[in-house]
Every structure is written in structure tokens, then in C-alpha cells.
Amino acid sequence: MMKTPAEILKKNENGLQQPSWISKTPTGNVRTTAAEKKSSDPISLETKALVNLIFARFMAIYGHKFKSCFETQDEIRIAKREWALSLAAFSETQLVTAVDRCKETLAWMPTVSEFLKILETIGAGDGVPGVRQAYMEACRYADHPTQHHWSHPVVYHAGREAEWFRLRSEEERVVFPIFSYHYEMVVRRFRQGELLDQPHPQAITDNRDATLYAFIREWSRSQSISEEQAASLLYYLTKPEGSRARASYKKKAEQKVIEMKLTLKLPDNVESVG
């Protein structure tokens, strides 16, 4: 039977954490009280216990290979804290499953980033899709995001953070890293307990994006460049007029025009199409 976090911790009646049964190197100062720990440390006692469990299993699985990853006890302590900060949103079941996958597929102990990718691959059991699947869904419905029934709220919120216009107009090599970053942040918030609302269909549609997209399509034809190139160059038009962000993006676009050796003038505003 799998141990619960409370059983792993072996708390005494006063609420103090007992010395770890799986490692001599703690993930924090075990002499402070639970109340003090809660107010000063962002890592819960349960998470620290689970990280101790993970490291104990890695020690058993990889033997001398595990020991060769750390030269001092301080290195192990620092590593445990980094792992705890990264894994706080996952349950014991999810973490144990990921360790089992490591044992089956990896000859060496994984890094934190590799372990997180394994967690993403196996799924967390909470219905959150993988980042590639989420990206494809976000791009497919980026032209009408409030009308689509999303597979999970995290996909919608990550798409909104990455900006729908970019998802439907820019090349994947440019926008996928942006979406991946926002997706990771939104998923982390969700797994930490934040409630994410699903979008509600809008009775009145805001046509500003559609007008801008039509303008970019027409402008790309008039300048004899691809729609992808035009969307990248004119991205500054999505920012408010007179804003610092708009001026900054336009300056970058002007530099890109020079690098591309194009002879064209960037518009200041969205002109009427027709």
C-alpha cells in the first residue's frame, strides 16, 4: 500500500517533523515548528517528504550513479529544494508513477526538467493535455476562442496569454515557444488549486481582430510577401496606439525590413481595405 504524506512525515504529537527515514540530508530546517514553517517557507512539509521519497528511490535504483551526481551533502540539500519547488503541484501517485517510468527508461537519474517532461508525457490524471496537443487545439480555434468547447480550461487560458492573433498568424517556430511558456505557467496555477473559468459565448463579437487580419492579408498581397511575413512585421498594430509597446515592436519591424532587404514602408495604422 502506498504511504500517505502524513505517514511519510511521521509527525509527532506536537506537529514536529521527525528526522527523515530515507535520507540524512533534509530539504529544510527540521527544528522549526510547523506554524513557523508555514509562514516562512513556500514548500510544504508534505512536498519535502515526497522529494525525500523520490531521492531515496533514485538512490536505490541508480546506486553509485546517483552518488556520483552530488559531491557534497550541501549539493543534495540544494537539489532537493529545487525539486520541491518544481514538484509542489503534483500528487504522490503522479510522482511515484514518474519515478517508475524513469526506472524503466533512463540509465541515469533525470534532471528536474527531464522529470517534468516525463510527468507531462504520462499525464497527471487531471485531464490536462500535453503541450503539443494543447497548442494544436489553440491554433485551430484561435479565430473564435469564445465559441469553442475547450478540452480543458488551461488550453483556453494559455492561448489567451499567448495572444490569439499570434497563434493564428505567426509561424510555429516563433509562437510555439511562447505558447509553451504560458501553458506551463497556467498548468502550474491550475495544479496549485486555482479555479480557471471556461469562456462563455459572446453575444456581440469584437471584429477588431478580424479587421486587422483582413488588412494584413491585403497588405501582404500589395507588398508581394507572404501572410506569415506580413503578420510578423505588423504585429505592432495589435498594441494600443501611442503605447511604448507599439513603438518598440514597430522599431523591431523596421529593423527586420532592413535585414530582409525589402523596399516597403510600414503603415502607422490599419487602413480601410477595399
N, C-alpha and C positions, 0 to 999 in steps of 0.2 A: 504494500500500500504506500502511495506517495505521501511524504511528510508535508504537513501544512507549514506555512511560515512560522506560526507560533511554536510548533513543535521543534522546528529547526533552531529557533532562537533560544529555547529552553529558559524562558524568563522565570525569575523567582517571584516570590510573593510581593516584593517591593517594586516590581516593574523594571528591575535592572537586568541588563543583558549579561548572561553568563559568558565566560571565555569560549571562543569558537571551538566546536568539536571537530572541525575539519581543517583548521589552519591556525598556525601560531601568529599569523600576520593579520591583524584586524583591519577592517575598512574604515575605522574611525576610533575615536577615543571611547572605550567601553566604560570609563569611570563616571561619565556624566549621567545624570538621571534622564529618564525618558522624556520628562517635561522640558528639560534643558535642551535635549537633542532635537525635539520637535520644533523649538523656537529658533535654533541656531543652525541646523543642518538641513539642507534640502533633500537629503537622502533618508528614506525611512529605514527603520531597523529591519523590517521585512525584506526590503530590497538588498540591504547589506548581507543578510543571511543567505539569500538566494545566490548572490555573487560568490559568497564563500563556498556554497554548494557547487557552483559551476567550476570554480578553480580546483576544488577537491577532485571532481570528476576528471577534469583535464589532467591533473597530476597522475591519476590512476591510469588514464587512457594513454598518455604520451610519455610517461616516465621521465627518462633523462632528457628527452627533447623539451619537455615542459620546463625542467630546471634550467636548461641552457638559455631559455628566453629571458631570464632575470638573473642579474649578477648579485643583487643585494635585496634584503628584506624591504628596504625603502622603495625599490622599484616595484616590488609586488604590491605594496600598500598603495602606491600612486596608481598602478594599473587597475587595482580593484576599484578604486574610487571612480576612475574614468569609466569603467564598465558599468558601475552602479548608476552613474549619471545618465548613461546611454540606454540602460535597460529598465529604468524605473516604471515604464508604462506597460511592461509585459508581465504576464502571469507565470506562475511556476510551471504549469503544464506546457505553455509555449516555449519556455526556456529549456526545459528538460528535453522536449522534442527536438529542439535545435541542437542541443549537445549530442543527442543520439545521431542526428544527421552528420555532425562533424566526425563522430567516431567511424561512421560508415564510409565517408568520402574524403577526409583530409588526413594526410600523414603527419601534419604539424598542427599545433594549436592555432586557431584563427586569430586574426586581429579583430578589434571591435567592429570595424567597418565590414569585414568579411562575415562576421557573426550576424550583423544586422541584415545583410543581404540574404543569408540563409533563412532568417526569420521571415523575411519578405517572400522568399521562394516557397516556403512550406505553408504560408498563410497563418494568420494569427487566430483563426477560428471566430473572428468577429465580422466576417463578410467584407472586409476591406480588400479590394482587388489589388493586384500587383501594379507597379507604377506604369509599366508599358501598356497594360490593358486599360488602365485609367486614362493614360494620355490619348490613346486611340479613341476612346469614348468622348473625351473632352473636345478633341479636334472635330469629330464627326458631328457634334451637336453645338458647336461654338456659335453658329449663326442664329440659333434660337434656344439658348440655355434655359430660359424660364419655362419653356414649353415641353421640355423633355423630362421623362420619368427616369431619374438617375439611378444607377445600380447601387450607389451609396452616396450619402451626403458629402463625404470627403472629396469625391471627384468633382462635384459642382464647386465647392469652396476653393479647391486648388486651382480649378480653371478660372474662377473669378479673380483670384490673386495673381495668376499669371497673365491675365487680361485676354478676353475672348478674341479681340481683334488680332492680337499677335498669333493666337492659336490657329486661326483660320487663314492667315495671310503670310506668315513667315515660314522659312524653311525649317525642317525638323532639327537640323544640326544647330540652329540658333535657339529655337524655342523649347526644345525638349529638356535641356539642362535647367532652364528657368522653371518649367513646369515641375520637374523632378524635385527641385529645391523646395518649392511651395508645397508640393504634395507631401514630402517628408515632414514639413512643419505642421501641416493640417492633421496628418495622421497621428502625429505625436500628441497634439492637443486633444484629439478625439479619444485616444487611448488613456489619456490622463483624466478623462471624465467630462470634457467639455461637450455640451449638447449642441449639435450642428443642425440647423433647420434646413428642411428641403425647400427649394424655391416654389413659389406659388405662381400659377399662370397669370400674366398681366393682362388686364382688360384693355389697356391702351399701350401700344408698342412704341418705344422710343426709336425713331427712324434715323437718328444721327449716325449710328454705325453703318447702316445700310447706305446712306447718302455718301459717307466718306469712302466706303468700299467701292461704290459705283464711280466716284471721282478718281480714285486710284487706278481702277481698271481702264478708264478712258484716258487718263494721263499717261499710263504705260504705253498705250497704243500710239498716242501722239508723239511720244519720245522714242518709240521703237525699242523699248526694253521690256523685259518680262514683268509680269504682275508681281512676282516674288521680289524682284529688284526694286520695283516702284514702292511696294509696301514697306520694304526695309528703309528706303530713302525718306519716305514721307511719314514715318512713324511719329515724328514730332507733331503732326497735325492732330493726333489723338489727345494731346495735352492742352490744357486751357490756354487761350490766347493771352499773351503778356506774361506768362509764368516763366520762372527761371528754368524749369524742366524743359519747356518747349524750346527755349533759346539754346539750351545746351544740346538737345537732340538735333536741332537744325544745324548747329555748328558741326557736329559729327557727320551729319549727312553731307554737308558741303565738302568736308574733307574726303569723304568716300567718293563723291563725284569726281574730285581731282584724281584720286587713286585709280578710279575706273576709266579715266581719260574720256569722260563724257562731256559733250558740249550742250549743256542744258541749264536752265535756271529753275531753282526750286520755288514753288509757289508759297506765298505768305499765308494764304487762306484756302479753304475749299471753295472752288469756283463752281458756278452752276454748270451742269452737264446737259448738253442738248444741242 
